[in-house]
Amino acid sequence: MYNKDMDKKQITEEEEIEIADGVEADQARKLADKEAELEQCQEKVMRLAAEMENFKKRIEREKSEYMKYALESFAKELLPFLDNLERAVDSVEDSRDFDKLVEGIDLTMSGCLKTMERFGIKVFTAEGQKFDPNLHEALTVQEQEEVEENTVIKEILKGYSLHDRILRPALVVVSKNTKKGSRQKETST
């Protein structure tokens, strides 16, 4: 009862089992390789996340340090003007020469303004200009016949800007034209 066809069939089934075992082993090996690769990628992502967090902390520290000392060079530039003002006060106490005091203060102010300009701080004048609420702060209004209405007629405090941004608006007195108001009174009566 030995049949050659059956033997071939059994060999074929055995071969199929071996082939299946080989494929399964190959797939298991590929899966293990992919799992190892995934683990490496996860470790890499964790390291990069840690590096990013350290980078953020370092940048924050550097930013804080920069902000803390940002005005250092500006402050150093202003110190000589304080020294000059102290010397001016001392010299007036000794000599009482007020003309020299005024001259010294004028020179000190001029130097101070030049230094401020080097750092982008500029003074702007308002007197004679049309009133602009972006640049001027009106302290009061005065009636004036010879001046156009809403014109700055007096500057109480100068205005300052820093790189086109207003640090302090000029404190001003603004004109109000009395001719216009008197004509209205005449026509209404």
HELIX and SHEET records of a PDB file:
HELIX    1   1 LYS A    4  TYR A   69  1                                  66    
HELIX    2   2 GLU A   72  SER A   95  1                                  24    
HELIX    3   3 PHE A   98  ARG A  118  1                                  21    
HELIX    4   4 THR A  178  SER A  188  1                                  11    
SHEET    1   A 3 ILE A 121  PHE A 124  0                                        
SHEET    2   A 3 GLY A 159  LEU A 162 -1                                        
SHEET    3   A 3 ARG A 165  ARG A 168 -1                                        
SHEET    1   B 3 HIS A 136  GLU A 143  0                                        
SHEET    2   B 3 ALA A 170  LYS A 176  1                                        
SHEET    3   B 3 VAL A 152  LEU A 157 -1                                        
END                                                                             
